[in-house]
Amino acid sequence: MDRYELRRLDYSLTEDHVDLQTAYKQFFKTHSDIETVRAAEPSGFDKSLWERLCAMGATTMALPESVGGDGATLVDLTLVAEELGRYLAPVPWIDHVVAARLLARLGALESSESQGSEDILNGTQLVAIDPQQNAPTASRLIPAGSIADHVIVRDGQDLVKLEFSTRPARVDNIGKLPMAWVDPAAADSRVVLASGADALAAYQRALDEWRLLTASALVGLVEETMTIAAEFAKSRYTLGVPIGTLQGISHPLANIAITVQSGRGLARRAAWFLDNEPDERPELAPSAFVFMAEEAAKAATMAVHVQGGLGVSAEAAATAYLVRARGWALAGGDPGATAVHVAEIVAARESRV
C-alpha cells in the first residue's frame, strides 16, 4: 500500500503533529484564558495576543517556502485552528493565513522584494477575505474587516485587494468578531490581483481552506464545551448522585464526544485531500464546515443546559462558547449556501459516472 492510499485511510497524527498541537495548546492556554477573551470582546481583537502568536511563527508557517514561509501542510494548520477554537482566541488567524495563502497562490506575495509582503508574511499587516460562497455585488460583511490593512474580495470575474485609509467601523455580532461592512466602491485603493476562471478557482480554494480551518476551530470549541459540561456534571449532585450518571446528561455528553471525533476525522481527511488530491474529493472541506456549523451550536447549547441557570448567566464560560459556536459558523454567510455548493459538487460528479 503506497503512502497516498494509506493516508486515505489513516489520519492519525505523527509525533511532529502531536508536538505542534501541544505547543499551540500550551500557548493559547497561557495567553488566551477566559478573562482575556472577555476583555477583547468590545473590539473582537487582542493585539498583544496576535503579536505573541505571530512571534511563534503561526503566520509564516502557513505560507510556502517560495515566499519565505515554512510550508506547513493543511493538516498542520487544522491542529493550530483546533487549539484556537478551544480557547476562543480573539485573533483573526484563520482569515489572515487563508488570505495570505491566496496572495501567494496568485504570485502577489514576494516577501524578498516587497516590504508590504514581508509585513503580511509576519502578520504586521493583517489581510482579510470575504468568505461567502455567493459574493454580494456591493457591501459585504467581512469577519476581520474592522482591523484588516488589506481586504480581498471577488468583484465579478476579478479578485480585488482593497485598502482603506480609515478602517470600516466594527459591527456588533454574536461571534464577537472584528466584523465590518466593507464596500469595494468606498476603498481608497483597489488593485486587481487576477481575473477569469483561474482566479475564481484560486478563490474557491481559499474559501475551502477558510471553511476547513473554521470547522477545525469549531471542533476545538465543541470539545472544550464538552469538558466544561462534564466537569460540572461530575461535581453537581441530585438525589445523592452526580448528575453525570443520569441518562439525560450522560447520553447527550456522549453524543458531543461523537461529534468531536467525527468532525476532527472529517477535517483531517479533508485537509489531506485538499493538499494532495484536491480534485478527487472537493466536497470534503465544505462538508466538514457544514457538519460542524450545525453540530457546534447543538453541542454548545447542550453544555449550557447541563449547567442550568448557571450556564445561561453572562459570566459563565459556557455562554461564551455558545455565542461563538453560533456566530463563527455564520461569519461566512449562510452555511446553507455551502451545503448547496456541496450538493452541486456531488451532483456534477454523479452525472459524469
N, C-alpha and C positions, 0 to 999 in steps of 0.2 A: 504494500500500500504506500503510494507516494505521499509527500507531505501535504499536497493540496487535498487529496482525498481524505487524509487523516484529519485535517483541520475542518473539513466539512462535518465531521462527526464529534470531534473532541475540542471543547472550548475551555478546558481547564487552564489555569494560569501557570506560567513558568516562574522560577524563582525571581527573575528580574521583575516580572509583573507584580509579584507579591511585595517586593521591596519598594517598588514605585508607589503602589497603593498605600503601603504602610507609612511611607514618608509624607504623603499628602494628607492621610488621615490624621497623623500627629500634628501636621501644620495647621489644619483647619480646627482641630480640637483645641489647640493652644491659642489661636488668634481669632477664631470666629465662634465664641460662646454666645449664648442666647442674649446676654446683655449687649454685646457688640452688634448683634443682628438688630435688636430693638433700637439701639441708638442710631443706626443708619437708615431707619425707615423714612424719615422726612425727605431724604434725597434719593434713597434707593441705592446708595453707593458709599462704600467706605474707602476713601483714597489711601489711607495708611495700609489697610489690608491689601489693596491692589498693588501697591508698591512692594510690599513684602512678597506677594505672590509672584510678581514679575522677577524679583531678585532671586527667587527659587528656580527660575527658568521655565515657568509654566507657559509663557507665551512663545519663547523661542523653540521649545521642544516640539511645538505643534507644526512648525514650518519646515519645508525641505532644506536639505543641506546646501542646495544650489543658491539659496538666498541668505545663507548664514544661520539657518535653523539647525535643529538637532535631528530632524527626520523621524519623529515618533510616529508609530502606527496609530490607526484609529482605535484599536483595542487599548493601547496605552492611554489615549485621550478619554475613553469611556471610564477608565479607572479614576482619573482625576475628577471627571464630571460627577461620578457617583459620590465621591467624598465632598465635593462642593455642595451637592444636594443634601447630604446627610447633615451638614452643619449650616445649611441655609445661607451660605456665604454671600454677602451683598456686594458682589463684584461681577462685571459683565464678561467673564472669561469665555463663555461659550460664544457669545456674539462676536467678540473680538477675534478669537482664533479662527472661527469659520470665515469671517470677512477677510482676515489676513491671508488665509489659505486660498481664498478665491483670488485675491490680488496676485498672489504668487503664481497661481494657475494661469492667469491672464498675462503673465510677464510684466506686471506693473509694480513689482516689488523687488528692486535691485538694491539690496542694502549696501553693497560695496560702492555704489555710485551716488546714492541719494541720502542726505541726512534725514529727510522725511521718512523714507523707507526704513532706515535704521531705527527711527523713533517708533514706528509701527511695530517693527520686529521685537523691540524690547518692552513694548507696552507704554512708553512715554506718551505716545499719541494713540488715542482709542479709535477703533473703527467699529461701526455698527452696520447691520444689514437688515433689510426688510425680509422677514422670514415667511411672509404669507404666500400660500400656493398660488392664489389668484391675485396678481398685483393690481391695486387700485390705479385709477388714471390720474388722481390728484393727490391730496394729502393722505398720508397713511400713518398709523401708529407704529413707531419703531421701539422695540424693547429697551434699547440703550440710547435712545435719541436725545435725551436731555444732557448727556455727558460726553457724547462722541465728538471727536475732532473731524471725522470723515464718516459719511453715510453712503452705503452702496445700495442702489435701488434699480429696479427694472423700469424702463420707460419705453413701452412698445417693444421694438426689437433691439433696443440699446441697453447696455449696462452702464450706469452713470455713477460717478463718485461726486458727492455733494459736500460742500463746505459752507459753514455759516459764520459770519463774524460775531453774531450773538446766537448762542445755542438756543434751540426751542425750549419753551418752558415745560417743566415736568408736569405730567398728568397723573393725578392720584389714581391708583389702581390696586386691585385686590392682591396682586402678586408682589406688591411693594418693590417694583422695578423702577429704574430711572427712565420711564417711558415718556415719549413725547410725540405730538403730531408733527410730522415733517412734510413740508410742501416743497417739492422739487422746484416749482416756479419761483419760490422765495429765496433760493440759495444764492449766496454771493459768488460761489464758484461752482461750475458744472463741467465736469470732464467726462467725455465719453470714453469708456475703457475698451469696449468691444461691441460689435453688432452682429446680428444674424443668428443662424441656427446654432453655430458652435458656441457663441456667447451665452445663449439661453440654456444650452446643455450644461455649460460650466456653472451657471447659476442654479440649475436644478440639482447639480451635485452638491452645491453649497447648502441648499435647502435640506437635502437628505442628511448632510452632516449635522446641521443645526438640530434637526428632529432626533437624530440618533443620540447626540450628546444631551439633549434635553430629556430624552427618555431615560438615559443613564442617571442624570441628576434626580429624576423622579424616583428611580429605583432606590437610590441612597436615602432620599427623603422618606419614602414609604418604610424602609427598614428601620429608620430611626423612630418613626411614629409607632411602629410595632414594639420597639424596645421600650418606649415611654409607657405605652399602654400595658405591656406585660409586667413591667416593674411595679406599676400601680396595682395591677390585678393580684400580684403576689403578696402585697402588703395590706390590702384592704380586705376586711373580713365581714361576712354576713352569716348569721346563724352559726357562728363559731368556726367557719371555714373560709379560706381565701376565696375571693370571688372568681379567681382564675380557675378554680376547679369546677365551676358551673358551665354547663354546655353553652349557655347563651353568651358566655365570654370566651371560653377556650376555643370553640369551633370557629368563630369569626377571626380570632387571632391566628389560628392555623391557616385560614384562607388567606390572610395577609402574607404569611410566610410563603405560601404557594405563589402568590402574586410576585413577591420579591424574586424568587428563584426563576420563575417563568420570564419575567421582564429582563432580568440580568442575562439569562441564557440567550434570549432573543436579541438583545442589544449586542452582545459579544459576537454572536453569529452574523448579525447584520454588518458589524464593523469589519469582520474578516472578509466577507464577500465584497463589501464596498471598496476595500483596499486591494484585493487580489483578483476578484472576478466580478467587477461592477455590473456587467451586462447580464450576468447569469441569474441573479436574484434581486433585481432592483426594488422589489416591493418590500424587502425585509426592513430597511431603515424606517420608512414611513409607517410600516405596520407596528414596529416597536413603539413609535410615538403614539399612535392611535390607541394601542393597548394600554400604555402607561397613563395617557391622558385621562382615560376613563377610570382605570383601576386606582390610580393615586388618590383621586377625590373620594372614592368609596372607602379606601383604607384609612385615610386621614379622618374621615367622618366617624368611622367606627372607633378609632383611637380616642376621639373626643367623647363619644358616647360611653366608652368604658370608664372614663373618669367622671362621668355625670356632670353635676353642676360645676365642679372644679374645671373640667375640660373646656367648658364654654366661656370661662372667665377670660377677660382680656389679657391677664398676666400669665396665663398658662402657656407652657411651651407647645402643647398640643394644638392650641388655636393658631399659633404662628405657623405651624406646619400645615394646618388645614387650609388657610387662606392662600398659601403659596402652592399647595397641591392643585388648587383650582386656578390660581392666577397664572402660574408658569405655563400651564397647558394651553392657555388662551393667548399667550404672548405672540404667537404666530398666526393669530386669526382663528377662525372656526376649525377645530380638529376634524369636523365633518368634511371639509374640503380636502383634507389629507386622505380621509377614508375613501372619498370618491376617486382620488388620484390612484390609490392602491387598487381599487376595482378596475380602473382603466388599464393599469399595467397588466393585471391578471387576465382581463378580457382580451386584450390585444395578443397576449401570449397564447391563449387557448384558441383564438381564431386562426393562428398560424399552424396549429397542430393538424 
